[in-house]
């Protein structure tokens, strides 16, 4: 499996997360297992992804109103991360 394949798998998983057919924990676990993708990207990408996943997992513990993290905003940030990761892979 290539880094691009792993990026594509994460994109598909994000769509499943948005449609509530995949849980937050499963998405986070999948994201953290994409070793080839992580190796192909600058270190900062891993740091940002880890922060986003931590926020996403925290938001899943609380109702939307009681959490300081908006699920919609977090999913948007994850999409932005995926978009930038794709650009970075194409540069390499």
Biopython code that builds the backbone (N, CA, C, O; Angstrom):
import numpy as np
from Bio.PDB.StructureBuilder import StructureBuilder

atoms = [
    (1, "UNK", "N", (0.854, -1.181, 0.000)),
    (1, "UNK", "CA", (0.000, 0.000, 0.000)),
    (1, "UNK", "C", (0.897, 1.241, 0.000)),
    (1, "UNK", "O", (1.863, 1.321, 0.760)),
    (2, "UNK", "N", (0.572, 2.186, -0.843)),
    (2, "UNK", "CA", (1.369, 3.409, -0.948)),
    (2, "UNK", "C", (0.818, 4.479, 0.000)),
    (2, "UNK", "O", (-0.260, 4.333, 0.576)),
    (3, "UNK", "N", (1.591, 5.553, 0.139)),
    (3, "UNK", "CA", (1.144, 6.693, 0.941)),
    (3, "UNK", "C", (-0.146, 7.270, 0.348)),
    (3, "UNK", "O", (-1.040, 7.672, 1.092)),
    (4, "UNK", "N", (-0.247, 7.312, -0.978)),
    (4, "UNK", "CA", (-1.463, 7.817, -1.626)),
    (4, "UNK", "C", (-2.657, 6.915, -1.328)),
    (4, "UNK", "O", (-3.765, 7.400, -1.099)),
    (5, "UNK", "N", (-2.429, 5.608, -1.332)),
    (5, "UNK", "CA", (-3.505, 4.664, -0.988)),
    (5, "UNK", "C", (-3.991, 4.916, 0.437)),
    (5, "UNK", "O", (-5.192, 4.883, 0.707)),
    (6, "UNK", "N", (-3.056, 5.165, 1.338)),
    (6, "UNK", "CA", (-3.432, 5.418, 2.721)),
    (6, "UNK", "C", (-4.181, 6.746, 2.851)),
    (6, "UNK", "O", (-5.126, 6.852, 3.632)),
    (7, "UNK", "N", (-3.769, 7.740, 2.100)),
    (7, "UNK", "CA", (-4.478, 9.014, 2.095)),
    (7, "UNK", "C", (-5.907, 8.823, 1.571)),
    (7, "UNK", "O", (-6.856, 9.372, 2.130)),
    (8, "UNK", "N", (-6.049, 8.048, 0.506)),
    (8, "UNK", "CA", (-7.374, 7.764, -0.057)),
    (8, "UNK", "C", (-8.250, 7.016, 0.951)),
    (8, "UNK", "O", (-9.447, 7.282, 1.055)),
    (9, "UNK", "N", (-7.651, 6.080, 1.693)),
    (9, "UNK", "CA", (-8.396, 5.338, 2.713)),
    (9, "UNK", "C", (-8.875, 6.272, 3.819)),
    (9, "UNK", "O", (-9.993, 6.134, 4.316)),
    (10, "UNK", "N", (-8.026, 7.223, 4.202)),
    (10, "UNK", "CA", (-8.428, 8.192, 5.224)),
    (10, "UNK", "C", (-9.538, 9.099, 4.711)),
    (10, "UNK", "O", (-10.446, 9.451, 5.463)),
    (11, "UNK", "N", (-9.474, 9.474, 3.455)),
    (11, "UNK", "CA", (-10.532, 10.308, 2.861)),
    (11, "UNK", "C", (-11.862, 9.564, 2.897)),
    (11, "UNK", "O", (-12.892, 10.138, 3.250)),
    (12, "UNK", "N", (-11.837, 8.298, 2.533)),
    (12, "UNK", "CA", (-13.062, 7.488, 2.560)),
    (12, "UNK", "C", (-13.578, 7.336, 3.992)),
    (12, "UNK", "O", (-14.784, 7.386, 4.235)),
    (13, "UNK", "N", (-12.657, 7.153, 4.931)),
    (13, "UNK", "CA", (-13.048, 7.014, 6.333)),
    (13, "UNK", "C", (-13.654, 8.312, 6.869)),
    (13, "UNK", "O", (-14.586, 8.278, 7.672)),
    (14, "UNK", "N", (-13.129, 9.446, 6.428)),
    (14, "UNK", "CA", (-13.689, 10.729, 6.860)),
    (14, "UNK", "C", (-15.128, 10.870, 6.346)),
    (14, "UNK", "O", (-15.994, 11.379, 7.059)),
    (15, "UNK", "N", (-15.379, 10.426, 5.130)),
    (15, "UNK", "CA", (-16.744, 10.469, 4.599)),
    (15, "UNK", "C", (-17.670, 9.575, 5.432)),
    (15, "UNK", "O", (-18.820, 9.932, 5.688)),
    (16, "UNK", "N", (-17.165, 8.425, 5.847)),
    (16, "UNK", "CA", (-17.949, 7.526, 6.691)),
    (16, "UNK", "C", (-18.202, 8.163, 8.058)),
    (16, "UNK", "O", (-19.286, 8.021, 8.624)),
    (17, "UNK", "N", (-17.212, 8.853, 8.575)),
    (17, "UNK", "CA", (-17.370, 9.542, 9.861)),
    (17, "UNK", "C", (-18.430, 10.623, 9.750)),
    (17, "UNK", "O", (-19.267, 10.780, 10.638)),
    (18, "UNK", "N", (-18.389, 11.364, 8.655)),
    (18, "UNK", "CA", (-19.389, 12.422, 8.432)),
    (18, "UNK", "C", (-20.807, 11.859, 8.338)),
    (18, "UNK", "O", (-21.761, 12.499, 8.781)),
    (19, "UNK", "N", (-20.943, 10.675, 7.767)),
    (19, "UNK", "CA", (-22.268, 10.064, 7.605)),
    (19, "UNK", "C", (-22.632, 9.161, 8.786)),
    (19, "UNK", "O", (-23.645, 8.462, 8.751)),
    (20, "UNK", "N", (-21.811, 9.181, 9.819)),
    (20, "UNK", "CA", (-22.045, 8.395, 11.038)),
    (20, "UNK", "C", (-22.068, 6.890, 10.795)),
    (20, "UNK", "O", (-22.725, 6.159, 11.536)),
    (21, "UNK", "N", (-21.362, 6.414, 9.768)),
    (21, "UNK", "CA", (-21.231, 4.970, 9.561)),
    (21, "UNK", "C", (-19.901, 4.458, 10.098)),
    (21, "UNK", "O", (-19.616, 3.262, 10.033)),
    (22, "UNK", "N", (-19.086, 5.371, 10.629)),
    (22, "UNK", "CA", (-17.821, 5.023, 11.263)),
    (22, "UNK", "C", (-17.707, 5.875, 12.519)),
    (22, "UNK", "O", (-17.989, 7.073, 12.493)),
    (23, "UNK", "N", (-17.299, 5.259, 13.601)),
    (23, "UNK", "CA", (-17.166, 5.980, 14.855)),
    (23, "UNK", "C", (-15.856, 6.744, 14.944)),
    (23, "UNK", "O", (-14.918, 6.502, 14.184)),
    (24, "UNK", "N", (-15.817, 7.669, 15.888)),
    (24, "UNK", "CA", (-14.629, 8.493, 16.098)),
    (24, "UNK", "C", (-13.426, 7.639, 16.478)),
    (24, "UNK", "O", (-12.333, 7.843, 15.950)),
    (25, "UNK", "N", (-13.612, 6.691, 17.379)),
    (25, "UNK", "CA", (-12.495, 5.850, 17.823)),
    (25, "UNK", "C", (-11.915, 5.046, 16.663)),
    (25, "UNK", "O", (-10.697, 4.926, 16.532)),
    (26, "UNK", "N", (-12.787, 4.499, 15.826)),
    (26, "UNK", "CA", (-12.327, 3.715, 14.671)),
    (26, "UNK", "C", (-11.591, 4.607, 13.675)),
    (26, "UNK", "O", (-10.569, 4.206, 13.118)),
    (27, "UNK", "N", (-12.103, 5.808, 13.451)),
    (27, "UNK", "CA", (-11.427, 6.738, 12.546)),
    (27, "UNK", "C", (-10.052, 7.096, 13.085)),
    (27, "UNK", "O", (-9.070, 7.082, 12.343)),
    (28, "UNK", "N", (-9.975, 7.414, 14.359)),
    (28, "UNK", "CA", (-8.695, 7.795, 14.971)),
    (28, "UNK", "C", (-7.682, 6.659, 14.881)),
    (28, "UNK", "O", (-6.513, 6.874, 14.565)),
    (29, "UNK", "N", (-8.151, 5.450, 15.164)),
    (29, "UNK", "CA", (-7.258, 4.293, 15.096)),
    (29, "UNK", "C", (-6.734, 4.106, 13.673)),
    (29, "UNK", "O", (-5.542, 3.876, 13.470)),
    (30, "UNK", "N", (-7.617, 4.204, 12.702)),
    (30, "UNK", "CA", (-7.212, 4.073, 11.302)),
    (30, "UNK", "C", (-6.201, 5.151, 10.934)),
    (30, "UNK", "O", (-5.188, 4.872, 10.293)),
    (31, "UNK", "N", (-6.486, 6.389, 11.345)),
    (31, "UNK", "CA", (-5.593, 7.503, 11.005)),
    (31, "UNK", "C", (-4.196, 7.290, 11.582)),
    (31, "UNK", "O", (-3.198, 7.579, 10.921)),
    (32, "UNK", "N", (-4.126, 6.793, 12.794)),
    (32, "UNK", "CA", (-2.819, 6.610, 13.438)),
    (32, "UNK", "C", (-2.048, 5.416, 12.872)),
    (32, "UNK", "O", (-0.848, 5.290, 13.119)),
    (33, "UNK", "N", (-2.707, 4.547, 12.126)),
    (33, "UNK", "CA", (-2.054, 3.359, 11.554)),
    (33, "UNK", "C", (-1.479, 3.595, 10.162)),
    (33, "UNK", "O", (-0.886, 2.685, 9.583)),
    (34, "UNK", "N", (-1.638, 4.784, 9.621)),
    (34, "UNK", "CA", (-1.188, 5.065, 8.255)),
    (34, "UNK", "C", (0.291, 5.444, 8.251)),
    (34, "UNK", "O", (0.646, 6.597, 8.009)),
    (35, "UNK", "N", (1.140, 4.468, 8.521)),
    (35, "UNK", "CA", (2.579, 4.705, 8.687)),
    (35, "UNK", "C", (3.280, 5.167, 7.418)),
    (35, "UNK", "O", (4.167, 6.018, 7.482)),
    (36, "UNK", "N", (2.903, 4.631, 6.282)),
    (36, "UNK", "CA", (3.555, 5.050, 5.035)),
    (36, "UNK", "C", (3.224, 6.507, 4.724)),
    (36, "UNK", "O", (4.080, 7.261, 4.262)),
    (37, "UNK", "N", (1.975, 6.897, 4.981)),
    (37, "UNK", "CA", (1.567, 8.282, 4.772)),
    (37, "UNK", "C", (2.352, 9.194, 5.708)),
    (37, "UNK", "O", (2.877, 10.224, 5.282)),
    (38, "UNK", "N", (2.431, 8.824, 6.959)),
    (38, "UNK", "CA", (3.162, 9.636, 7.943)),
    (38, "UNK", "C", (4.628, 9.793, 7.542)),
    (38, "UNK", "O", (5.205, 10.871, 7.683)),
    (39, "UNK", "N", (5.222, 8.720, 7.047)),
    (39, "UNK", "CA", (6.637, 8.758, 6.654)),
    (39, "UNK", "C", (6.866, 9.633, 5.425)),
    (39, "UNK", "O", (7.950, 10.190, 5.249)),
    (40, "UNK", "N", (5.842, 9.755, 4.573)),
    (40, "UNK", "CA", (5.979, 10.525, 3.333)),
    (40, "UNK", "C", (5.740, 12.018, 3.541)),
    (40, "UNK", "O", (6.014, 12.819, 2.648)),
    (41, "UNK", "N", (5.231, 12.398, 4.713)),
    (41, "UNK", "CA", (4.905, 13.793, 4.992)),
    (41, "UNK", "C", (5.889, 14.390, 5.989)),
    (41, "UNK", "O", (6.495, 13.663, 6.776)),
    (42, "UNK", "N", (6.049, 15.707, 5.961)),
    (42, "UNK", "CA", (6.882, 16.358, 6.981)),
    (42, "UNK", "C", (6.329, 16.067, 8.382)),
    (42, "UNK", "O", (5.131, 15.847, 8.556)),
    (43, "UNK", "N", (7.209, 16.072, 9.356)),
    (43, "UNK", "CA", (6.851, 15.723, 10.729)),
    (43, "UNK", "C", (5.676, 16.548, 11.259)),
    (43, "UNK", "O", (4.841, 16.041, 12.009)),
    (44, "UNK", "N", (5.620, 17.796, 10.872)),
    (44, "UNK", "CA", (4.564, 18.694, 11.361)),
    (44, "UNK", "C", (3.165, 18.166, 11.032)),
    (44, "UNK", "O", (2.228, 18.400, 11.795)),
    (45, "UNK", "N", (3.013, 17.465, 9.918)),
    (45, "UNK", "CA", (1.714, 16.902, 9.560)),
    (45, "UNK", "C", (1.236, 15.919, 10.626)),
    (45, "UNK", "O", (0.058, 15.912, 10.981)),
    (46, "UNK", "N", (2.132, 15.104, 11.128)),
    (46, "UNK", "CA", (1.782, 14.148, 12.174)),
    (46, "UNK", "C", (1.362, 14.835, 13.454)),
    (46, "UNK", "O", (0.424, 14.403, 14.124)),
    (47, "UNK", "N", (2.061, 15.911, 13.796)),
    (47, "UNK", "CA", (1.726, 16.667, 15.004)),
    (47, "UNK", "C", (0.335, 17.274, 14.895)),
    (47, "UNK", "O", (-0.456, 17.200, 15.835)),
    (48, "UNK", "N", (0.039, 17.873, 13.753)),
    (48, "UNK", "CA", (-1.266, 18.502, 13.551)),
    (48, "UNK", "C", (-2.369, 17.446, 13.556)),
    (48, "UNK", "O", (-3.415, 17.648, 14.171)),
    (49, "UNK", "N", (-2.144, 16.327, 12.879)),
    (49, "UNK", "CA", (-3.150, 15.265, 12.850)),
    (49, "UNK", "C", (-3.422, 14.753, 14.262)),
    (49, "UNK", "O", (-4.575, 14.534, 14.633)),
    (50, "UNK", "N", (-2.385, 14.566, 15.033)),
    (50, "UNK", "CA", (-2.549, 14.094, 16.408)),
    (50, "UNK", "C", (-3.398, 15.065, 17.230)),
    (50, "UNK", "O", (-4.265, 14.643, 17.995)),
    (51, "UNK", "N", (-3.148, 16.349, 17.072)),
    (51, "UNK", "CA", (-3.941, 17.362, 17.782)),
    (51, "UNK", "C", (-5.401, 17.328, 17.341)),
    (51, "UNK", "O", (-6.306, 17.408, 18.173)),
    (52, "UNK", "N", (-5.627, 17.211, 16.054)),
    (52, "UNK", "CA", (-7.003, 17.151, 15.551)),
    (52, "UNK", "C", (-7.728, 15.912, 16.060)),
    (52, "UNK", "O", (-8.898, 15.985, 16.437)),
    (53, "UNK", "N", (-7.039, 14.780, 16.072)),
    (53, "UNK", "CA", (-7.665, 13.548, 16.549)),
    (53, "UNK", "C", (-7.972, 13.631, 18.039)),
    (53, "UNK", "O", (-9.013, 13.147, 18.486)),
    (54, "UNK", "N", (-7.075, 14.243, 18.812)),
    (54, "UNK", "CA", (-7.332, 14.416, 20.244)),
    (54, "UNK", "C", (-8.579, 15.263, 20.468)),
    (54, "UNK", "O", (-9.410, 14.938, 21.315)),
    (55, "UNK", "N", (-8.708, 16.341, 19.713)),
    (55, "UNK", "CA", (-9.897, 17.196, 19.833)),
    (55, "UNK", "C", (-11.155, 16.450, 19.411)),
    (55, "UNK", "O", (-12.201, 16.569, 20.049)),
    (56, "UNK", "N", (-11.048, 15.684, 18.335)),
    (56, "UNK", "CA", (-12.200, 14.925, 17.848)),
    (56, "UNK", "C", (-12.642, 13.906, 18.891)),
    (56, "UNK", "O", (-13.836, 13.763, 19.153)),
    (57, "UNK", "N", (-11.693, 13.203, 19.480)),
    (57, "UNK", "CA", (-12.025, 12.217, 20.504)),
    (57, "UNK", "C", (-12.629, 12.892, 21.730)),
    (57, "UNK", "O", (-13.562, 12.361, 22.333)),
    (58, "UNK", "N", (-12.110, 14.047, 22.099)),
    (58, "UNK", "CA", (-12.669, 14.791, 23.236)),
    (58, "UNK", "C", (-14.094, 15.234, 22.942)),
    (58, "UNK", "O", (-14.965, 15.158, 23.809)),
    (59, "UNK", "N", (-14.331, 15.697, 21.722)),
    (59, "UNK", "CA", (-15.671, 16.173, 21.373)),
    (59, "UNK", "C", (-16.678, 15.033, 21.387)),
    (59, "UNK", "O", (-17.862, 15.256, 21.638)),
    (60, "UNK", "N", (-16.220, 13.814, 21.121)),
    (60, "UNK", "CA", (-17.129, 12.664, 21.098)),
    (60, "UNK", "C", (-17.611, 12.308, 22.506)),
    (60, "UNK", "O", (-18.622, 11.623, 22.658)),
    (61, "UNK", "N", (-16.900, 12.764, 23.526)),
    (61, "UNK", "CA", (-17.270, 12.440, 24.900)),
    (61, "UNK", "C", (-18.397, 13.312, 25.435)),
    (61, "UNK", "O", (-19.018, 12.974, 26.442)),
    (62, "UNK", "N", (-18.664, 14.430, 24.768)),
    (62, "UNK", "CA", (-19.639, 15.393, 25.259)),
    (62, "UNK", "C", (-20.674, 15.698, 24.192)),
    (62, "UNK", "O", (-20.447, 15.492, 22.999)),
    (63, "UNK", "N", (-21.808, 16.191, 24.646)),
    (63, "UNK", "CA", (-22.820, 16.686, 23.712)),
    (63, "UNK", "C", (-22.250, 17.915, 23.020)),
    (63, "UNK", "O", (-21.421, 18.619, 23.596)),
    (64, "UNK", "N", (-22.672, 18.176, 21.823)),
    (64, "UNK", "CA", (-22.159, 19.302, 21.025)),
    (64, "UNK", "C", (-22.189, 20.605, 21.815)),
    (64, "UNK", "O", (-21.248, 21.396, 21.741)),
    (65, "UNK", "N", (-23.259, 20.835, 22.569)),
    (65, "UNK", "CA", (-23.410, 22.106, 23.282)),
    (65, "UNK", "C", (-22.414, 22.264, 24.426)),
    (65, "UNK", "O", (-22.029, 23.384, 24.764)),
    (66, "UNK", "N", (-21.998, 21.156, 25.021)),
    (66, "UNK", "CA", (-21.136, 21.260, 26.193)),
    (66, "UNK", "C", (-19.656, 21.120, 25.864)),
    (66, "UNK", "O", (-18.812, 21.128, 26.760)),
    (67, "UNK", "N", (-19.351, 20.996, 24.617)),
    (67, "UNK", "CA", (-17.958, 20.801, 24.215)),
    (67, "UNK", "C", (-17.432, 22.059, 23.540)),
    (67, "UNK", "O", (-18.145, 22.723, 22.787)),
    (68, "UNK", "N", (-16.178, 22.374, 23.820)),
    (68, "UNK", "CA", (-15.606, 23.572, 23.223)),
    (68, "UNK", "C", (-15.170, 23.344, 21.773)),
    (68, "UNK", "O", (-14.795, 24.297, 21.090)),
    (69, "UNK", "N", (-15.215, 22.108, 21.298)),
    (69, "UNK", "CA", (-14.827, 21.796, 19.934)),
    (69, "UNK", "C", (-16.072, 21.480, 19.103)),
    (69, "UNK", "O", (-16.853, 20.598, 19.460)),
    (70, "UNK", "N", (-16.248, 22.181, 18.027)),
    (70, "UNK", "CA", (-17.361, 21.922, 17.124)),
    (70, "UNK", "C", (-17.010, 20.742, 16.215)),
    (70, "UNK", "O", (-15.977, 20.755, 15.547)),
    (71, "UNK", "N", (-17.865, 19.733, 16.194)),
    (71, "UNK", "CA", (-17.624, 18.559, 15.352)),
    (71, "UNK", "C", (-17.515, 18.976, 13.885)),
    (71, "UNK", "O", (-16.638, 18.507, 13.160)),
    (72, "UNK", "N", (-18.408, 19.856, 13.462)),
    (72, "UNK", "CA", (-18.387, 20.310, 12.070)),
    (72, "UNK", "C", (-17.048, 20.978, 11.746)),
    (72, "UNK", "O", (-16.460, 20.712, 10.697)),
    (73, "UNK", "N", (-16.572, 21.834, 12.634)),
    (73, "UNK", "CA", (-15.289, 22.506, 12.412)),
    (73, "UNK", "C", (-14.130, 21.514, 12.411)),
    (73, "UNK", "O", (-13.204, 21.633, 11.608)),
    (74, "UNK", "N", (-14.184, 20.535, 13.314)),
    (74, "UNK", "CA", (-13.117, 19.527, 13.376)),
    (74, "UNK", "C", (-13.087, 18.689, 12.096)),
    (74, "UNK", "O", (-12.017, 18.401, 11.560)),
    (75, "UNK", "N", (-14.256, 18.305, 11.619)),
    (75, "UNK", "CA", (-14.294, 17.531, 10.373)),
    (75, "UNK", "C", (-13.792, 18.372, 9.204)),
    (75, "UNK", "O", (-13.133, 17.856, 8.301)),
    (76, "UNK", "N", (-14.100, 19.652, 9.222)),
    (76, "UNK", "CA", (-13.572, 20.557, 8.202)),
    (76, "UNK", "C", (-12.062, 20.677, 8.285)),
    (76, "UNK", "O", (-11.379, 20.720, 7.262)),
    (77, "UNK", "N", (-11.543, 20.730, 9.496)),
    (77, "UNK", "CA", (-10.089, 20.802, 9.679)),
    (77, "UNK", "C", (-9.408, 19.517, 9.230)),
    (77, "UNK", "O", (-8.320, 19.554, 8.657)),
    (78, "UNK", "N", (-10.046, 18.389, 9.490)),
    (78, "UNK", "CA", (-9.488, 17.112, 9.014)),
    (78, "UNK", "C", (-9.485, 17.065, 7.490)),
    (78, "UNK", "O", (-8.541, 16.554, 6.888)),
    (79, "UNK", "N", (-10.542, 17.596, 6.858)),
    (79, "UNK", "CA", (-10.577, 17.641, 5.390)),
    (79, "UNK", "C", (-9.453, 18.529, 4.862)),
    (79, "UNK", "O", (-8.793, 18.188, 3.880)),
    (80, "UNK", "N", (-9.242, 19.659, 5.512)),
    (80, "UNK", "CA", (-8.158, 20.554, 5.115)),
    (80, "UNK", "C", (-6.811, 19.854, 5.257)),
    (80, "UNK", "O", (-5.945, 19.994, 4.394)),
    (81, "UNK", "N", (-6.629, 19.100, 6.342)),
    (81, "UNK", "CA", (-5.386, 18.352, 6.549)),
    (81, "UNK", "C", (-5.197, 17.358, 5.405)),
    (81, "UNK", "O", (-4.107, 17.250, 4.844)),
    (82, "UNK", "N", (-6.265, 16.632, 5.060)),
    (82, "UNK", "CA", (-6.176, 15.663, 3.966)),
    (82, "UNK", "C", (-5.833, 16.347, 2.641)),
    (82, "UNK", "O", (-5.024, 15.840, 1.864)),
    (83, "UNK", "N", (-6.450, 17.490, 2.394)),
    (83, "UNK", "CA", (-6.169, 18.235, 1.163)),
    (83, "UNK", "C", (-4.705, 18.664, 1.104)),
    (83, "UNK", "O", (-4.049, 18.520, 0.072)),
    (84, "UNK", "N", (-4.204, 19.185, 2.206)),
    (84, "UNK", "CA", (-2.803, 19.635, 2.238)),
    (84, "UNK", "C", (-1.841, 18.463, 2.162)),
    (84, "UNK", "O", (-0.781, 18.568, 1.545)),
    (85, "UNK", "N", (-2.198, 17.352, 2.782)),
    (85, "UNK", "CA", (-1.366, 16.151, 2.690)),
    (85, "UNK", "C", (-1.297, 15.668, 1.248)),
    (85, "UNK", "O", (-0.240, 15.248, 0.778)),
    (86, "UNK", "N", (-2.423, 15.729, 0.549)),
    (86, "UNK", "CA", (-2.439, 15.335, -0.862)),
    (86, "UNK", "C", (-1.558, 16.221, -1.714)),
    (86, "UNK", "O", (-0.845, 15.739, -2.595)),
    (87, "UNK", "N", (-1.607, 17.518, -1.451)),
    (87, "UNK", "CA", (-0.723, 18.458, -2.173)),
    (87, "UNK", "C", (0.738, 18.159, -1.893)),
    (87, "UNK", "O", (1.575, 18.187, -2.795)),
    (88, "UNK", "N", (1.034, 17.874, -0.636)),
    (88, "UNK", "CA", (2.409, 17.566, -0.248)),
    (88, "UNK", "C", (2.906, 16.291, -0.925)),
    (88, "UNK", "O", (4.053, 16.231, -1.369)),
    (89, "UNK", "N", (2.056, 15.280, -1.006)),
    (89, "UNK", "CA", (2.444, 14.030, -1.675)),
    (89, "UNK", "C", (2.716, 14.267, -3.163)),
    (89, "UNK", "O", (3.642, 13.686, -3.730)),
    (90, "UNK", "N", (1.913, 15.114, -3.782)),
    (90, "UNK", "CA", (2.117, 15.383, -5.215)),
    (90, "UNK", "C", (3.413, 16.161, -5.452)),
    (90, "UNK", "O", (4.015, 16.039, -6.519)),
    (91, "UNK", "N", (3.844, 16.947, -4.488)),
    (91, "UNK", "CA", (5.116, 17.689, -4.610)),
    (91, "UNK", "C", (6.318, 16.757, -4.559)),
    (91, "UNK", "O", (7.346, 17.008, -5.188)),
    (92, "UNK", "N", (6.171, 15.683, -3.803)),
    (92, "UNK", "CA", (7.307, 14.772, -3.564)),
    (92, "UNK", "C", (7.676, 13.981, -4.793)),
    (92, "UNK", "O", (8.606, 13.176, -4.753)),
]
sb = StructureBuilder()
sb.init_structure("model")
sb.init_model(0)
sb.init_chain("A")
sb.init_seg("    ")
for serial, (resi, resn, name, xyz) in enumerate(atoms, 1):
    if name == "N":
        sb.init_residue(resn, " ", resi, " ")
    sb.init_atom(name, np.array(xyz, "f"), 0.0, 1.0, " ", f" {name:<3s}", serial, name[0])
structure = sb.get_structure()
